[in-house]
Amino acid sequence: QVQLVESGGGLVQAGGSLRLSCAASGSIFSINVMGWYRQAPGKERELVAAISNSGRTYYADSVKGRFTISRDNAKNTVYLQMNSLKPEDTAVYYCKASRRSDSYWGQGTQVTVSS
């Protein structure tokens, strides 16, 4: 089992920044990939960014150049630095931990960007 706790969401004006954190606990040794997803009202959940154990990263086209995913292995925490936020970034952001056989989700944190 893996437990994930997200934090750092909130209300910010367009052009502003937020940093999301996802703290992992439990059987974290077998996690291969950590990712950030988001789901806006009426839309499907989408992958925003991901980082592998080797440090390889992936970004959705919509956030490239604005968001940065990173991990602190000593703290078992993954971060999503979000800059130049836009109203269309408004969503609930979820952290996901993927292992070879299963995956786990956090409870989500709301990000609201006002115009």
N, CA, C and O of each residue as an XYZ file, in Angstrom:
460
protein
N       0.840     -1.200      0.000
C       0.000      0.000      0.000
C       0.872      1.246      0.000
O       1.944      1.292      0.603
N       0.372      2.240     -0.693
C       1.037      3.541     -0.748
C       0.011      4.604     -0.380
O      -1.116      4.595     -0.876
N       0.406      5.497      0.475
C      -0.460      6.615      0.828
C       0.139      7.905      0.255
O       1.345      8.139      0.335
N      -0.730      8.726     -0.319
C      -0.308      9.981     -0.927
C      -1.117     11.127     -0.347
O      -2.341     11.047     -0.238
N      -0.424     12.190      0.021
C      -1.101     13.367      0.558
C      -0.629     14.588     -0.210
O       0.551     14.940     -0.186
N      -1.576     15.234     -0.898
C      -1.242     16.439     -1.658
C      -1.483     17.680     -0.817
O      -2.298     17.684      0.106
N      -0.757     18.724     -1.158
C      -0.965     20.021     -0.523
C      -0.465     21.099     -1.462
O       0.228     20.821     -2.441
N      -0.829     22.344     -1.147
C      -0.309     23.471     -1.902
C      -1.290     24.126     -2.849
O      -0.964     25.146     -3.455
N      -2.481     23.571     -2.993
C      -3.452     24.198     -3.870
C      -3.982     25.490     -3.277
O      -3.691     25.839     -2.133
N      -4.775     26.196     -4.090
C      -5.342     27.447     -3.604
C      -5.857     28.307     -4.724
O      -6.003     27.857     -5.860
N      -6.132     29.549     -4.393
C      -6.639     30.529     -5.345
C      -5.516     31.493     -5.701
O      -4.847     32.031     -4.819
N      -5.314     31.706     -6.991
C      -4.247     32.585     -7.448
C      -4.730     33.337     -8.677
O      -5.568     32.837     -9.427
N      -4.210     34.521     -8.880
C      -4.560     35.291    -10.069
C      -3.788     34.778    -11.278
O      -2.715     34.190    -11.143
N      -4.336     35.006    -12.433
C      -3.655     34.626    -13.667
C      -2.270     35.262    -13.708
O      -2.086     36.432    -13.371
N      -1.304     34.452    -14.131
C       0.081     34.907    -14.154
C       0.848     34.552    -12.893
O       2.072     34.675    -12.851
N       0.139     34.115    -11.874
C       0.773     33.781    -10.615
C       1.351     32.380    -10.597
O       1.359     31.674    -11.606
N       1.836     31.994     -9.419
C       2.498     30.694     -9.258
C       1.976     29.964     -8.037
O       1.525     30.572     -7.066
N       2.047     28.661     -8.109
C       1.763     27.784     -6.971
C       2.709     26.599     -7.041
O       3.168     26.217     -8.117
N       2.997     26.016     -5.870
C       3.757     24.781     -5.843
C       2.961     23.725     -5.096
O       2.615     23.886     -3.925
N       2.682     22.645     -5.802
C       1.990     21.518     -5.205
C       3.008     20.508     -4.673
O       4.079     20.314     -5.248
N       2.648     19.881     -3.575
C       3.487     18.837     -2.992
C       2.678     17.550     -2.858
O       1.472     17.576     -2.616
N       3.363     16.439     -3.019
C       2.737     15.129     -2.846
C       3.689     14.281     -2.007
O       4.748     13.864     -2.477
N       3.294     14.035     -0.760
C       4.121     13.253      0.146
C       3.661     11.803      0.119
O       2.482     11.508      0.315
N       4.608     10.904     -0.126
C       4.294      9.481     -0.218
C       4.778      8.742      1.021
O       5.820      9.070      1.588
N       4.015      7.751      1.429
C       4.411      6.900      2.549
C       3.918      5.480      2.295
O       3.089      5.250      1.414
N       4.424      4.548      3.061
C       4.044      3.154      2.869
C       5.083      2.431      2.035
O       6.283      2.644      2.212
N       4.639      1.589      1.140
C       5.540      0.765      0.319
C       6.042      1.551     -0.882
O       5.722      1.231     -2.027
N       6.822      2.574     -0.611
C       7.238      3.486     -1.664
C       8.436      2.979     -2.436
O       8.751      3.526     -3.493
N       9.116      1.953     -1.948
C      10.348      1.489     -2.576
C      10.106      0.962     -3.977
O      11.019      0.955     -4.803
N       8.880      0.517     -4.256
C       8.592     -0.092     -5.550
C       7.886      0.853     -6.523
O       7.427      0.428     -7.583
N       7.801      2.121     -6.165
C       7.164      3.081     -7.060
C       8.077      3.351     -8.249
O       9.261      3.638     -8.072
N       7.530      3.261     -9.462
C       8.310      3.504    -10.674
C       8.158      4.932    -11.182
O       9.129      5.583    -11.566
N       6.921      5.399    -11.172
C       6.618      6.711    -11.731
C       5.683      7.462    -10.801
O       4.744      6.892    -10.244
N       5.952      8.745    -10.643
C       5.034      9.634     -9.937
C       4.496     10.640    -10.938
O       5.238     11.178    -11.759
N       3.204     10.886    -10.860
C       2.619     11.805    -11.821
C       1.620     12.748    -11.179
O       1.065     12.478    -10.113
N       1.412     13.852    -11.856
C       0.370     14.810    -11.496
C      -0.691     14.812    -12.591
O      -0.380     14.942    -13.775
N      -1.920     14.669    -12.187
C      -3.062     14.713    -13.091
C      -3.967     15.859    -12.642
O      -3.850     16.364    -11.525
N      -4.864     16.254    -13.531
C      -5.850     17.260    -13.142
C      -7.191     16.945    -13.801
O      -7.265     16.330    -14.865
N      -8.233     17.389    -13.128
C      -9.576     17.190    -13.656
C     -10.382     18.457    -13.433
O     -10.634     18.868    -12.301
N     -10.774     19.057    -14.532
C     -11.613     20.247    -14.479
C     -13.080     19.822    -14.523
O     -13.381     18.724    -14.989
N     -13.985     20.654    -14.055
C     -15.413     20.302    -14.060
C     -15.891     19.949    -15.463
O     -15.667     20.694    -16.417
N     -16.552     18.806    -15.571
C     -17.096     18.380    -16.850
C     -16.092     17.800    -17.815
O     -16.433     17.468    -18.950
N     -14.843     17.673    -17.368
C     -13.800     17.132    -18.245
C     -13.193     15.874    -17.656
O     -13.327     15.600    -16.463
N     -12.522     15.112    -18.511
C     -11.854     13.911    -18.050
C     -10.540     14.263    -17.350
O      -9.942     15.310    -17.594
N     -10.120     13.365    -16.484
C      -8.846     13.554    -15.820
C      -7.735     13.409    -16.853
O      -7.770     12.506    -17.689
N      -6.743     14.307    -16.791
C      -5.660     14.281    -17.757
C      -4.309     14.330    -17.057
O      -4.166     14.906    -15.979
N      -3.326     13.712    -17.698
C      -1.964     13.725    -17.192
C      -1.345     15.087    -17.474
O      -1.392     15.589    -18.598
N      -0.768     15.669    -16.441
C      -0.114     16.972    -16.567
C       1.394     16.808    -16.664
O       2.031     17.380    -17.548
N       1.960     16.029    -15.758
C       3.409     15.832    -15.732
C       3.718     14.554    -14.983
O       2.937     14.111    -14.142
N       4.866     13.962    -15.295
C       5.279     12.736    -14.618
C       6.793     12.698    -14.526
O       7.503     13.319    -15.316
N       7.269     11.947    -13.533
C       8.709     11.790    -13.360
C       8.991     10.346    -12.962
O       8.316      9.784    -12.100
N       9.990      9.759    -13.595
C      10.339      8.368    -13.314
C      11.423      8.297    -12.245
O      11.967      9.310    -11.806
N      11.716      7.061    -11.845
C      12.785      6.867    -10.856
C      14.125      7.363    -11.370
O      14.970      7.814    -10.596
N      14.312      7.277    -12.667
C      15.582      7.720    -13.257
C      15.635      9.223    -13.458
O      16.664      9.773    -13.849
N      14.510      9.887    -13.185
C      14.481     11.332    -13.319
C      13.948     11.837    -14.648
O      13.872     13.044    -14.880
N      13.579     10.904    -15.521
C      12.997     11.331    -16.789
C      11.647     11.964    -16.531
O      10.878     11.507    -15.685
N      11.370     13.021    -17.270
C      10.127     13.762    -17.066
C       9.281     13.798    -18.328
O       9.771     13.655    -19.448
N       8.000     13.994    -18.098
C       7.038     14.148    -19.203
C       6.139     15.314    -18.841
O       5.769     15.498    -17.681
N       5.788     16.110    -19.866
C       4.856     17.211    -19.668
C       3.808     17.217    -20.772
O       4.107     16.948    -21.936
N       2.598     17.523    -20.391
C       1.570     17.752    -21.400
C       1.918     19.031    -22.150
O       2.509     19.954    -21.589
N       1.545     19.072    -23.425
C       1.874     20.244    -24.240
C       1.331     21.533    -23.622
O       1.946     22.594    -23.729
N       0.189     21.426    -22.983
C      -0.465     22.620    -22.451
C       0.291     23.270    -21.289
O       0.019     24.419    -20.940
N       1.239     22.539    -20.689
C       1.953     23.091    -19.532
C       3.455     23.198    -19.757
O       4.174     23.696    -18.891
N       3.935     22.741    -20.901
C       5.376     22.799    -21.172
C       5.877     24.235    -21.087
O       5.269     25.162    -21.623
N       6.994     24.388    -20.404
C       7.575     25.718    -20.251
C       7.013     26.502    -19.083
O       7.556     27.544    -18.714
N       5.924     26.011    -18.494
C       5.312     26.714    -17.365
C       5.362     25.901    -16.073
O       5.520     26.462    -14.988
N       5.227     24.582    -16.192
C       5.214     23.698    -15.022
C       6.514     22.909    -14.964
O       7.106     22.587    -15.994
N       6.948     22.603    -13.751
C       8.123     21.778    -13.552
C       7.836     20.746    -12.468
O       7.409     21.087    -11.365
N       8.078     19.487    -12.799
C       7.917     18.408    -11.828
C       9.291     18.033    -11.297
O      10.267     17.981    -12.046
N       9.355     17.773     -9.999
C      10.620     17.377     -9.392
C      10.325     16.454     -8.213
O       9.188     16.350     -7.753
N      11.370     15.791     -7.737
C      11.184     14.893     -6.600
C      12.345     15.032     -5.633
O      13.489     15.262     -6.024
N      12.016     14.885     -4.363
C      13.008     14.873     -3.294
C      12.928     13.491     -2.664
O      12.044     13.218     -1.852
N      13.854     12.628     -3.043
C      13.796     11.246     -2.575
C      13.986     11.146     -1.067
O      13.430     10.252     -0.428
N      14.757     12.047     -0.501
C      14.985     12.012      0.942
C      13.697     12.281      1.707
O      13.504     11.768      2.809
N      12.819     13.084      1.120
C      11.554     13.434      1.762
C      10.385     12.633      1.199
O       9.248     12.802      1.639
N      10.658     11.761      0.229
C       9.588     10.978     -0.409
C       8.470     11.888     -0.913
O       7.284     11.608     -0.740
N       8.880     12.963     -1.530
C       7.917     13.984     -1.958
C       8.165     14.382     -3.400
O       9.307     14.520     -3.839
N       7.082     14.562     -4.121
C       7.128     15.055     -5.493
C       6.460     16.419     -5.523
O       5.458     16.656     -4.850
N       7.031     17.296     -6.307
C       6.525     18.662     -6.394
C       6.080     18.983     -7.818
O       6.563     18.398     -8.787
N       5.157     19.917     -7.916
C       4.776     20.474     -9.207
C       4.802     21.986     -9.061
O       3.912     22.582     -8.455
N       5.828     22.590     -9.620
C       5.924     24.046     -9.619
C       5.155     24.564    -10.820
O       5.444     24.200    -11.960
N       4.184     25.408    -10.559
C       3.319     25.915    -11.619
C       3.480     27.428    -11.715
O       3.143     28.161    -10.786
N       3.997     27.877    -12.841
C       4.205     29.309    -13.083
C       3.325     29.776    -14.231
O       2.800     28.971    -15.000
N       3.178     31.064    -14.331
C       2.379     31.665    -15.418
C       1.025     30.991    -15.531
O       0.592     30.615    -16.620
N       0.374     30.844    -14.412
C      -0.899     30.130    -14.389
C      -1.969     30.850    -15.186
O      -2.016     32.079    -15.236
N      -2.831     30.053    -15.809
C      -3.918     30.555    -16.627
C      -5.256     30.077    -16.055
O      -5.300     29.069    -15.349
N      -6.324     30.778    -16.346
C      -7.634     30.324    -15.856
C      -7.947     28.891    -16.277
O      -8.613     28.160    -15.544
N      -7.470     28.487    -17.454
C      -7.727     27.119    -17.905
C      -6.952     26.066    -17.132
O      -7.164     24.872    -17.343
N      -6.065     26.478    -16.248
C      -5.376     25.530    -15.368
C      -6.218     25.181    -14.142
O      -5.845     24.314    -13.351
N      -7.339     25.850    -13.992
C      -8.220     25.580    -12.855
C      -8.729     24.147    -12.903
O      -9.312     23.712    -13.897
N      -8.500     23.422    -11.817
C      -8.882     22.008    -11.751
C      -8.547     21.468    -10.365
O      -7.901     22.132     -9.554
N      -9.001     20.259    -10.124
C      -8.501     19.503     -8.967
C      -7.275     18.736     -9.461
O      -7.333     18.027    -10.465
N      -6.180     18.889     -8.746
C      -4.929     18.238     -9.118
C      -4.707     17.023     -8.232
O      -4.814     17.106     -7.009
N      -4.400     15.903     -8.857
C      -4.206     14.645     -8.157
C      -2.788     14.132     -8.375
O      -2.217     14.279     -9.455
N      -2.247     13.544     -7.356
C      -0.964     12.869     -7.429
C      -1.221     11.372     -7.611
O      -2.141     10.815     -7.013
N      -0.408     10.738     -8.430
C      -0.541      9.300     -8.662
C       0.815      8.638     -8.562
O       1.801      9.125     -9.116
N       0.855      7.527     -7.854
C       2.063      6.711     -7.738
C       1.832      5.394     -8.459
O       0.872      4.680     -8.167
N       2.701      5.074     -9.391
C       2.542      3.854    -10.184
C       3.634      2.852     -9.847
O       4.825      3.164     -9.869
N       3.193      1.643     -9.537
C       4.124      0.534     -9.341
C       3.913     -0.444    -10.482
O       3.025     -0.243    -11.310
N       4.701     -1.484    -10.538
C       4.584     -2.439    -11.636
C       3.196     -3.075    -11.675
O       2.655     -3.331    -12.751
N       2.623     -3.330    -10.497
C       1.372     -4.091    -10.451
C       0.144     -3.258    -10.130
O      -0.981     -3.718    -10.329
N       0.333     -2.062     -9.645
C      -0.831     -1.258     -9.264
C      -0.468      0.215     -9.202
O       0.667      0.608     -9.471
N      -1.453      1.017     -8.844
C      -1.217      2.451     -8.711
C      -2.105      3.004     -7.608
O      -3.096      2.386     -7.221
N      -1.739      4.163     -7.115
C      -2.451      4.796     -6.014
C      -2.642      6.273     -6.315
O      -1.821      6.909     -6.977
N      -3.755      6.801     -5.807
C      -4.095      8.210     -6.011
C      -4.171      8.937     -4.675
O      -4.524      8.362     -3.646
N      -3.830     10.205     -4.725
C      -4.059     11.070     -3.588
C      -5.490     11.584     -3.606
O      -6.272     11.257     -4.499
N      -5.817     12.389     -2.609
C      -7.194     12.853     -2.472
C      -7.496     14.064     -3.342
O      -8.660     14.415     -3.533
N      -6.472     14.698     -3.863
C      -6.652     15.849     -4.736
C      -6.563     17.165     -3.990
O      -6.874     17.251     -2.802
N      -6.132     18.185     -4.709
C      -6.064     19.532     -4.158
C      -6.566     20.517     -5.221
O      -6.195     20.425     -6.392
N      -7.399     21.443     -4.802
C      -8.032     22.366     -5.735
C      -7.090     23.507     -6.090
O      -6.480     24.128     -5.220
N      -6.987     23.767     -7.385
C      -6.260     24.938     -7.877
C      -7.255     25.790     -8.666
O      -7.884     25.313     -9.610
N      -7.386     27.029     -8.274
C      -8.290     27.945     -8.952
C      -7.512     29.175     -9.390
O      -6.873     29.849     -8.582
N      -7.581     29.455    -10.692
C      -6.872     30.601    -11.255
C      -7.901     31.608    -11.739
O      -8.701     31.310    -12.626
N      -7.881     32.786    -11.164
C      -8.847     33.825    -11.529
C      -8.274     34.721    -12.615
O      -7.069     34.964    -12.677
N      -9.171     35.207    -13.470
C      -8.712     36.052    -14.587
C      -8.698     37.518    -14.196
O      -8.340     38.371    -15.009
